[in-house]
Structure formats: structure tokens, C-alpha cells
Amino acid sequence: MYHVLIIDDDIALTQMLAEYLQQNGFTADIENSPVSAIAKLREQSVDVVLLDVMMPELDGFETLKQIRTFSVVPVIMLTAKGEDYDRILGLELGADDYLAKPFNHRELLARMKALTRRLDELSSFNQVQHLDFHGIKIEEASQRAMVGAHELDLTNTEFQLLMLLMRHVGHLLSKEKLSEDILGRRLSAFDRSLDMHVSNVRKKLSQQGIENVIKTMRGSGYIFKSEV
């Protein structure tokens, strides 16, 4: 059973949401204070975080920034405005997914299951498997990506994306396939989540001196190049 932490100052909403998730196979804790939530995450591990953006004490973006200094726990941001700026900023800061309020509880459940399904797939490896291209090494079982002696600070979603591209080195992966495999949903016309995750991976590789290994095929998808 997966453990969810809900971080939102709306007491009524969080209680209702926790009850719904508990009825659908999750255990759920609530923190109405983001400061308390950060302290809790430092002391104990959870499998998924649901993080509201609009909170008076500390907004969701700053909360996410602080969480990402010590944890790669999958985070779904709940954006009250539903504006592109909020969504893009959240993804740039390391969110794995987002959902605009008011949201359908079934859709939230589907997105959470997509995240936890990827965790199940990682834990199913019985032996260490490696990928090694262009100085980037992937160790699937331990979910580590290395450039030389430096471990890349990738979120769960970013790691899965890079691993999938490297598994299919030299081959085009469509945005549709990547969206379904990585985000657990069909690609929609105005959803920039996948593009933002690719951008984040490129940025983190660039910081380690690795450039131009992920090629964009405009309108089609992405290729992890066999030669650079």
C-alpha cells in the first residue's frame, strides 16, 4: 500500500481527499502547514506528495524547492488557477505532474497510480542493469544516473524519461509513447509537461558538460542520439 502526503491548507478538502484515497488503496497523511510538511518529509519517507500551490504560510513553489534540496519523492502539484505559468513553473522546479483545481478525483487517482506503477516497475528488477552512453551511466535497479563520479539530481520522472530514451538509443520515441509510458496518460494538444521534463533533463546534463544528446524531432518526438 502506497503512502501519500497531502500538503494543503484547506482542511475540509484534505480530509475529504484523504478519505477518498484511503478507500482506493492508499494510506494518506495530511499536513495543513507546508513548514511542518517539510520537516515531516525530512524524518520519514512517503511514496507520493500532493502539493497545493496557493498557501499563505509558504506557497507550493517554495515548498517544492525546499523538498527538492533533499528528496526526489514524486510530487503532483495542485494548481488552483490552472494557468500555464503555474504549471510550467512547477515542472521546472521538479514537480512530476500537475492537476488544476477543481479536479476530478478519478483523474487524480489515475495520475497517482501512474506514478506508483513506475515505482513498482523499478522495484521489480532482480539484478543491476546498466546503460552507458556518451559518459552517462544509468543503473536501473538503484535508480541512479551518473556522469563520471557525479550523480545527476533527477526527479523520479526525469530519471524514467532519460532511462527510456537511453534504452532506445538511436530510435525515435514519439511524444505519444513517452507521455503514456512516463506520465501514464495520453498526450493532449496543449500539455507541455513532457517537453518541460525533457528540458529539465537537458539542463542537468548540460551542467555536467553533456550537450546535444537528446534530439527533438519537431512534431514527432525525441531521440537519444547514438553518436554526437
C-alpha positions as CSV (number, residue, x, y, z in Angstrom):
1,M,0.0,0.0,0.0
2,Y,1.5,3.3,-1.0
3,H,1.8,6.2,1.4
4,V,0.6,9.7,0.3
5,L,1.3,13.0,2.0
6,I,-1.3,15.8,1.2
7,I,0.1,19.3,1.7
8,D,-2.8,21.8,1.6
9,D,-4.1,24.5,4.0
10,D,-7.7,23.6,3.0
11,I,-8.7,21.4,6.0
12,A,-12.1,20.3,4.6
13,L,-10.6,19.4,1.2
14,T,-7.7,17.5,2.6
15,Q,-9.9,15.4,4.9
16,M,-12.2,14.5,2.1
17,L,-9.3,13.7,-0.2
18,A,-7.6,11.6,2.4
19,E,-10.8,9.5,2.9
20,Y,-11.2,9.1,-0.9
21,L,-7.6,7.9,-1.3
22,Q,-7.8,5.5,1.7
23,Q,-10.9,4.0,0.1
24,N,-8.8,3.4,-3.1
25,G,-5.8,1.6,-1.8
26,F,-3.6,4.4,-0.4
27,T,-2.6,5.4,3.1
28,A,-2.8,9.2,3.5
29,D,-1.4,11.7,5.9
30,I,-2.3,15.4,6.0
31,E,-0.2,18.4,6.7
32,N,-2.0,21.8,6.5
33,S,1.2,23.6,7.2
34,P,3.9,23.4,4.5
35,V,6.7,24.1,7.1
36,S,5.5,21.1,9.1
37,A,5.2,19.0,6.0
38,I,8.9,19.7,5.0
39,A,10.0,18.8,8.5
40,K,8.0,15.6,8.3
41,L,9.5,14.6,4.9
42,R,13.0,15.0,6.3
43,E,12.2,12.5,9.0
44,Q,10.1,9.9,7.1
45,S,9.7,8.7,3.6
46,V,6.4,8.7,1.6
47,D,5.7,7.5,-1.9
48,V,3.8,10.4,-3.4
49,V,3.2,14.1,-2.3
50,L,0.1,16.1,-3.3
51,L,1.2,19.7,-3.0
52,D,-1.1,22.7,-3.3
53,V,0.2,25.9,-4.8
54,M,-1.8,28.6,-3.1
55,M,-0.9,28.5,0.6
56,P,-0.5,31.6,2.8
57,E,2.4,30.4,5.0
58,L,4.6,29.2,2.2
59,D,3.5,28.8,-1.4
60,G,3.7,25.5,-3.2
61,F,6.6,26.6,-5.4
62,E,8.8,27.5,-2.5
63,T,7.8,24.3,-0.6
64,L,8.7,22.3,-3.7
65,K,12.1,24.0,-3.9
66,Q,12.9,23.1,-0.4
67,I,11.7,19.5,-0.8
68,R,13.9,19.1,-3.8
69,T,17.0,20.0,-1.8
70,F,16.8,16.7,0.0
71,S,14.2,14.4,-1.7
72,V,13.2,13.1,-5.2
73,V,9.8,11.9,-3.9
74,P,7.2,12.1,-6.8
75,V,5.2,15.3,-6.4
76,I,1.9,16.2,-8.0
77,M,1.1,19.9,-7.8
78,L,-2.5,21.1,-7.3
79,T,-2.8,24.4,-9.1
80,A,-5.9,26.4,-8.2
81,K,-5.5,28.8,-11.1
82,G,-4.8,26.2,-13.7
83,E,-2.7,28.7,-15.6
84,D,0.1,27.7,-17.9
85,Y,2.6,29.8,-15.9
86,D,1.9,27.9,-12.7
87,R,2.1,24.5,-14.4
88,I,5.3,25.3,-16.2
89,L,7.0,26.8,-13.1
90,G,6.1,23.7,-11.1
91,L,7.6,21.4,-13.7
92,E,10.7,23.5,-13.9
93,L,11.1,23.3,-10.2
94,G,10.9,19.5,-10.2
95,A,7.2,18.5,-10.0
96,D,6.4,15.2,-11.6
97,D,2.9,16.2,-12.6
98,Y,0.1,18.8,-12.0
99,L,-3.6,19.0,-11.8
100,A,-5.8,22.1,-11.9
101,K,-8.4,22.7,-9.2
102,P,-11.2,21.8,-9.2
103,F,-10.2,18.4,-10.3
104,N,-11.9,15.1,-10.9
105,H,-10.9,12.7,-8.1
106,R,-10.8,9.8,-10.6
107,E,-8.3,11.7,-12.7
108,L,-6.1,12.4,-9.7
109,L,-6.2,8.7,-8.7
110,A,-5.2,7.7,-12.3
111,R,-2.2,10.0,-12.2
112,M,-1.1,8.8,-8.8
113,K,-1.4,5.2,-9.9
114,A,0.7,6.1,-13.0
115,L,3.5,7.4,-10.7
116,T,3.3,4.4,-8.3
117,R,3.2,2.0,-11.2
118,R,6.7,3.3,-12.3
119,L,7.9,2.7,-8.7
120,D,6.6,-0.9,-9.0
121,E,8.5,-1.4,-12.3
122,L,11.7,-0.1,-10.7
123,S,11.4,-2.4,-7.7
124,S,10.8,-5.4,-10.0
125,F,14.4,-5.6,-11.2
126,N,16.2,-8.6,-9.6
127,Q,19.6,-7.6,-10.7
128,V,21.5,-4.5,-11.5
129,Q,21.2,-3.4,-15.1
130,H,23.3,-0.7,-16.7
131,L,23.1,1.7,-19.6
132,D,26.2,3.6,-20.6
133,F,26.3,6.1,-23.5
134,H,28.2,9.4,-24.0
135,G,29.5,9.4,-20.5
136,I,26.1,8.9,-18.9
137,K,25.6,5.8,-16.9
138,I,22.2,4.5,-15.8
139,E,21.8,2.0,-13.0
140,E,18.2,0.9,-13.3
141,A,17.8,-1.1,-10.0
142,S,19.1,1.7,-7.8
143,Q,17.6,4.5,-9.9
144,R,20.9,6.3,-10.2
145,A,22.2,8.3,-13.2
146,M,25.9,9.2,-13.2
147,V,28.2,11.4,-15.2
148,G,31.6,10.4,-14.2
149,A,31.7,10.4,-10.4
150,H,28.8,12.9,-10.2
151,E,25.3,11.6,-9.6
152,L,22.6,13.6,-11.5
153,D,20.0,15.1,-9.3
154,L,17.0,13.8,-11.3
155,T,13.4,13.5,-10.1
156,N,11.7,10.2,-10.5
157,T,10.0,11.3,-13.7
158,E,13.2,12.7,-15.2
159,F,15.1,9.5,-14.4
160,Q,12.4,7.4,-16.1
161,L,12.5,9.6,-19.1
162,L,16.2,9.6,-19.5
163,M,16.3,5.8,-19.0
164,L,13.6,5.1,-21.6
165,L,15.4,7.3,-24.2
166,M,18.7,5.6,-23.5
167,R,17.1,2.1,-23.7
168,H,16.1,3.0,-27.2
169,V,19.3,4.8,-28.2
170,G,19.2,5.9,-31.9
171,H,15.5,5.4,-32.3
172,L,12.7,7.9,-32.4
173,L,10.3,7.7,-29.4
174,S,7.0,9.5,-30.2
175,K,5.6,12.1,-27.8
176,E,2.5,9.9,-27.6
177,K,4.5,6.9,-26.4
178,L,6.6,8.9,-24.0
179,S,3.5,10.5,-22.5
180,E,1.8,7.2,-21.9
181,D,4.9,5.4,-20.6
182,I,6.3,8.3,-18.5
183,L,3.2,10.3,-17.4
184,G,0.7,7.5,-17.6
185,R,-1.7,9.4,-19.8
186,R,-2.5,10.2,-23.5
187,L,-0.8,13.2,-24.9
188,S,-3.2,16.2,-25.2
189,A,-2.9,19.1,-27.5
190,F,-1.8,21.8,-25.0
191,D,0.0,19.7,-22.4
192,R,3.6,20.8,-22.2
193,S,4.6,18.5,-19.3
194,L,6.6,16.1,-21.4
195,D,8.6,18.9,-23.1
196,M,9.3,20.5,-19.7
197,H,10.7,17.2,-18.3
198,V,12.9,16.8,-21.4
199,S,14.1,20.4,-20.9
200,N,15.0,19.7,-17.3
201,V,17.0,16.6,-18.2
202,R,18.9,18.5,-20.9
203,K,19.7,21.3,-18.4
204,K,21.0,18.9,-15.8
205,L,23.1,17.1,-18.4
206,S,24.4,20.4,-19.7
207,Q,25.6,21.3,-16.2
208,Q,27.9,18.3,-16.4
209,G,29.2,19.2,-19.8
210,I,27.0,16.9,-21.9
211,E,25.2,18.7,-24.7
212,N,23.0,17.7,-27.7
213,V,22.5,14.0,-26.8
214,I,18.7,14.3,-26.9
215,K,17.4,15.4,-30.3
216,T,14.0,16.9,-30.9
217,M,12.2,15.7,-34.0
218,R,9.7,18.5,-34.4
219,G,6.1,17.4,-34.3
220,S,7.2,13.7,-33.7
221,G,9.2,13.1,-30.6
222,Y,12.7,12.7,-29.2
223,I,15.8,10.6,-30.0
224,F,18.7,9.8,-27.7
225,K,21.5,10.0,-30.3
226,S,23.8,7.1,-30.8
227,E,26.5,9.5,-32.0
228,V,27.2,13.1,-31.0
